[in-house]
Amino acid sequence: MCLKQIFTLIVACSFLPLALWAQPAQQPSLPVFNGALAAKRASFYNRTVNETILANLNSNLNSENEEKWIAAFSAINLLQYKTDFSYHKIDSLAHHLTGRSIEFKKAFLELINSDYPKKYIPQVKEVLKDSLHDAALIGMAANYIMQSGNENDIILIKFVLQNALIDFPGNIILTEMLYRASYWQKPETIPNPASFFSPNYLPGQILVISLQRNNRNYAGLVIVRRADGSFVRNPDSSIFHVGQLARSASNMPSVISMGNTPQGIFRMDGFDVSKGYFIGPTTNIQLTMPFEFKASHFFNNMNDSTWSIEKYESLLPKNFVGYHPMYETYYAGKAGRNEIIAHGTTLNPEYYKDEPYYPFTPTAGCLATEECWAASNGMLVKSGQLKLVNAIKEAGGPHGYFIVLNIDNMNAPVTMADIENYIK
């Protein structure tokens, strides 16, 4: 399950009563989420602002209370809380990060990468100089600086990453960020994606295919294929599909913990119902990544438990072998990422009304469909997740592969018109 929630500290610091939590018992025909009640959503918002953001940011920052400030960063990102006060605090901190702990700097970088991209390039360069003893922090700082659009910054990043790899030989985060720097403004050309839609691709396997943009600020869509190679269709014979967002709250690269959902292949590993407040009680699809379990689990082959890149490549269409972006799940798993699932959401979408992915809500690195809960009684009103789960059941169940593929660089939501020519 998706336990590494970026919002864990928010909940802990907001002292949420148990009555607000999604109800995990018997799954009803239509789930109920009491936290969607108008009064409870207002209470959650007010308590998070007052007790987690304002109270913590008004405290004097020191080594003993950094955790409170980290919780405030997560809450600001969660609520998209942007006021003169919060901006002043963030701006002041950006100029005084020297001496702060590694975890504090990581949390701060997650916040500004999502909410203030490009704004603090000089300050993050100072973080980079001050943090050469932590590979993940180097990677996060390098990612932020690469957004500057300045070729000289890319030269600097390559130099720093190459030197860091001397101290951290083979480190996956550093090597993946070096790959990104090397292909800055000249991404690899995607092979023809039609091979993923062929009935001859992974014959006998149930597939769920999530099509996304390179810019994860725009929602993708997900379709379902049966083991016989046919796609699940609607009553009017059109291809079944629902929208799905693969953007994390931090909008960091997929190789970094709680970054965006990696491209590549996951194994579906059954259904479950989450107890998590921000995921909600709608059935979710459990996914596993390379290295999360033994290879024998991923390939459903008990004869060999060891991992190799060649085994992963055996699942790709031939024209995608060697296309680096489709290896993101492999490298992210090798770097230690796990617990990525496909789920619904109980977050209030109105927090994100000014974002291009609205009415979808970001996650801690999972894939999320759009859901709407009644403010009057907490009943589920609209759910792409429920539709997706039912489509997977119709296809035979969640026991094949789940594929995430970025199809292009367009800054717009993915629609069926983008892929209909690939489906015979």
N, C-alpha and C positions, 0 to 999 in steps of 0.2 A: 504493500500500500504506500501511498504518497506521504510518508511520515515526515520528510524533511521540509516541513512547511515554513516558508519565510515569515509567516505570521505568528509562529508559536509564542514569541515573546509578547506580541500585542495582547493575545488572549490572556497570558499569565499576568500581565501588568494591568489589564482592564478589570480583573476580578469578575469575569462573567458568571452569572448564576447558571446552575445546571439546566434550568428550564429553557435556556436559549439554545442549547445544543441540539443538533439534528438527532432525530430519534432513530436509533440503530436496530430496534427490535424487529418484529416480523415485518417484512417488506409488504406494504399495502398495495392495492392495485394502483392507487394514485398516492405517491408519497406526500407527507406533510412536513413542513419545516416551520416550527413555531417562531423561529428567529426572524421570519419575514413579516410578522405582524407589525403594523405601522408603529405602534408604541415601542416595541422592542427594537426595531431598527433605529428609531430615533434615540432610544436609550443607549444602544451600542455606539452609535456615532458620537453622542455627547460625551459618554464616558471615555471613549478612546481619545477624543480630542483633549478633554480636560485632564484625565489621569495619566495618559501615556505620552501625548505630545506636549501640551503646555507645561504640565508639572515637571516632566523630565528635562525639557529644554530650558526651563527656568532655574534648574539646579546648577551649581558650580561644577563644571566638568573636571573630574580627576580620575586617577587610575582605579579608584574604588567604585565609581558609579558609571563607568563606560557602558555597562550592560543596559542601563536605563536609556542612555542616549541611542544605543543601537535599536532598542525597542521603538523609540520615537522615530528613527529613520524608517523602519518598516511600516509604522502606522501612517507616516506622511505619504509614503508610496502607496499603501493600501487605499487610503481615502482620497488620494490626489489632493492633499490638503496644502494649498498654496496661498499663503497670506504674506503680508509685509513682514510680520513677525518671524514666520518660519523661514522665509527667504533670507532675512537678515542673519539668523542663526546659522543657516547653511553657508552663506557667503563668508561669514566670519570664520567658521570652522575650516573652510577650504584653504584659508591663508595661515592656519595654525595646526597643521596635522603632524608636524615633526614631534616625535616622542610618543605619539599615540600608539596603542597596541596594534598588532597585525589584524586582529579580528575587527577592531574599530575601523581601521582603514578600509578593509574589505566591505564592511557594511556601508560605509560612506560612499565608496565607489559604486556599489550596487544602486544606491539612491540616485546619485548624480548621473550615472549612465542611463538610467531610465528617464529621470525627470529633468535633468539639465545637461543633455549631451552637448559636447563641444565647448561649453562655457568655461570650464576650468582646466584647459589644457596646460597652461604654465604651472599651475599648482599640482596637477597630477604628475608632471615631469619631476617635481621635487619629491613626490611620494616615491616615484620610481628610483631616484637616486638613494633614497633613505631606506629602501626595502629590498635590497638585493639578496636577502637571505631567506626569502619565501617565494617559491616558484609560482604558486597560485596568485599571490598579490602582484608579482611581476606581470603575469599574464593579464590580469584584470586592468592594471595600469596601462599596459601596452595596447589593449583593446580600446580603452578610452581615448588615448592619444591618437590612434589611427583614424579616429573620426574627424581629425582636424582638416583633412584634405590637403595637407602640406607634404610635398614629396620629401623635404628635408626631415620632417618628423618620421617618415617611414624609414629613411636611412638610419636615423637614430635608433628606432625600435629594432630593426634588424641587427644592428650592432650590439644592443643590450641583450637581446634574446640569444644571439650566438655566443656571447660571453657567458650568459647565465647557464647555457647548456654545458659549459665546461665544468661548472660546479654541480649541475643537476643533469648528468648525462642521461639521455633518453627520456627525459621527463615529457609526458604526453601533452600537458598543457602548454609548455614552452614550444615543443615541436609543432603543435597545431597552430599556435599563434604566429610562429615563424612562417608557416605555410600561408596563413592569411596575409601576412605582410608581403610575402613574395608574390602573391597574386593580387595585390592591392590595385584596384581599378582595372584589372584585366582578368576577371574570373574565367574559369574553365567553361567552355561551351558544353551545355548539357547535351548528351546523346538523345536520340529520338525516344521519347518516353512511351511510345506505342507498345514497346516490348513488355512493359508492366501490365498492359491490358490484354495481352494475348491469352487465349484459353490454354495455350501450350506452356505458359509460364507457371512454374511450380505446380504441375498437374496433380490433382488429388488433394490440394491444400485449400482450406478456406482462407481467403485474404480480405483484409480491410485496408484500403488504400487512402491515405490522407494527403491531399494535394495542397501545397502551400506556396506562398511567395517567398523570395529571398528576404524581403522586408517583412518581418513577422508582426509589424504594426497593422497588417491587413489579414483578415480572416481567410482561412482556407475552407475546403470542404472535404467530406469523407464519403466513400462509396464502399460497397460490400460485394465480394465475389464468392460464389459457391465453389465447392470442390470440383464440380464438373466444368468449371470455366465460365459459367454464365453469371451475369450480374443480377443482383436483387433489383426488382423493378416495382414501381408504384402501380396501383390499380389501372392507371391510364396508359401503362406500358412504358412510361418514361423511367430512366435510371433513378433508382432511389439515391438520395444524397441529403446530407444535412451539413450545415456550417460547422466549422471546428477551428478553434484558435490554438496556435502552437507557440504563443509568445509567453515568456515568463515575466514576472513582475520586474526583474532586473534588466531584461532585454540583453543579457550577456550572451556570449557565444556558448554553444551547446557543450563544449568540453569543460566548462567551468561550472562548479556546483550551483544548482538552481538557476542555470542559464536556460536559454530557449530549448525547446524539444529538439533533440538531434534528428537530422535526416538519417535514413537508413532503415534497417530491418529490426523489428522487435518480434518476440514470440508472444502470442496471446496465451494467457495462463488462467483462463476462467473468469467468472464474474465474482463480484464481492459488493458489499454495502459498507460505506465508510462511516465512521463515527466523527470524522473531522468536521468542524463547524463551517469551514469555507468550501468543502466539497459537497456536503449534503447527502441526503438519504437515497437518491436515485441510484440504481444499480450501476456500477462502474465496470470497466474492462481492465483486468489485470494484465500488465505487460512485463516482460523481462528483457533485459539487455544482454549483449555479449559480456561475459565475465561475471555477471550478477550471480549466475549459477554455473554448474559444470556444463561443458559443451554438450554432453549427452542429454541434458534437459532441453537445451535450446533447439537441438536438431532431432529430438525425440528418437535418439539412437543410443542405446545403452552400451554399445560396444566401445565407445571412445569418449573419455571425459575431458580431454585436453583441448585447449583452444589454439587456433592458428588462423591467420588472416586468410589462408587458402580455403579453409572451411567456410568462413563467412562469405567469401567470394563465390562459393558454389551456389549460394542462394540468389545472386544477382543475375539479371539478364546479361548475356554475353557482351552486349554493347555498353554496359555500365561497369564492367570489370576494369578497374584502373581509374574510374571517375571518382576522384577523391571525396567530394561532398557526400556521396552515398556510403561512405565509411564512417560517418560521424558517430553512429551508435556503437560501432566497434571501438573507436578510440575514446569516446566518452565513457563507455563501460570499463575500458582498461584503465582510465583515469580515476575510476571509483564512483561514477554516477550510478544511481539505482533508484528504485521505487518510483519510476515514472509510470503513470496509468492514464487511461482515457476516462474522463469523468464529467459530471454535470457541474453546476455551480450554485451556491447560495449567496454569493457576494451581491451586494446591491449594484446593479449595472450603472446606476446614476452617478456613482463615483467617477465613472469613465466617460461621461457624456461628451466630453470634448476630444476624445481620442478616436483615431480612425478605425479602431477595431470595435467600437461601441455598436451594439449592446452586448458584445462578448466581454468576458472578464479574464484578466491574466491569471497565471498560476505560479506555482513554485517550479515549473519546468515540465508540467504534464500537458495533456491535450484536453481542452474544455469545449463543450458545446454550450449553446445558449439555453438558459432556463429562466422561467418567470414564475414567481410564487405570489399568491394572492395576499395582499396586505391585510385583508379582512379576517381570513381564517387559516392562512399558511398553506393552503392547498396548492398543488402543482397545477399551473395554468397552461404552461407551454414548455415543452422539453424536447430539444433535439437529441438529448441523451437517451431518453426512453425510446424514441424512434430508432436510434442507432442500435440499441440493445435488442430491440425486437427484430430488426433486420438481420443482425448476427444470428439470433436464434433461428430465424427462417432459413438462413444459409447453412445451418448445421451446428452452430455453437462456437464459442470463443477458443478454438483449439488449433489455430493455424498461425499465420503470420500477419503482423500489422506493419505496414510500410508507410513511411513518411518521405515525401518527395517534394522538393522545391522545383516548380516548373519553369519559373522565369523571374525577371526583375521588375515586372509591372508593379506600380504602386496603386493597387486596387484589389478588392476582395476577389478570390477565385470563384468563377461561376462554371456551370456545366458547359457553357459555350467554349470555355478554354480547353476542354478535354474531349468533347463529344466526337471529334474526328478520330480520336484514338480508339474508340470503343466500337467494335464491329457488331 
